[in-house]
């Protein structure tokens, strides 16, 4: 799918590459998937933990989710800034 943000601004959006990264991960190319979009694996692990948390409440599940979200957002932010700096 084309990125509307990129079509309008001519800049990559913070999640550009996540679809291609997921396809590479499904094909088994973990290294290429990581270099395409570094936050994909932490996001998938986070969503997996969220599903487990919703099925059975863990005592510290909310805390793990909160820090997992912050960690994933940090990876997205750092990789986005890096992508912007290296492409210009």
CORZIWO-V914231 format. One record per pair of residues at least 24 apart in sequence whose C-alpha atoms are under 7 Angstrom apart, sorted by sequence separation. I is the first residue (numbers start at 1). GAP is how many residues later the second one is. If there is no record, write none. Layout:
# CORZIWO-V914231
{{I:GAP} {I:GAP}}
This chain:
# CORZIWO-V914231
{{43:29} {42:30} {39:33} {39:36} {39:37} {14:62} {14:66}}
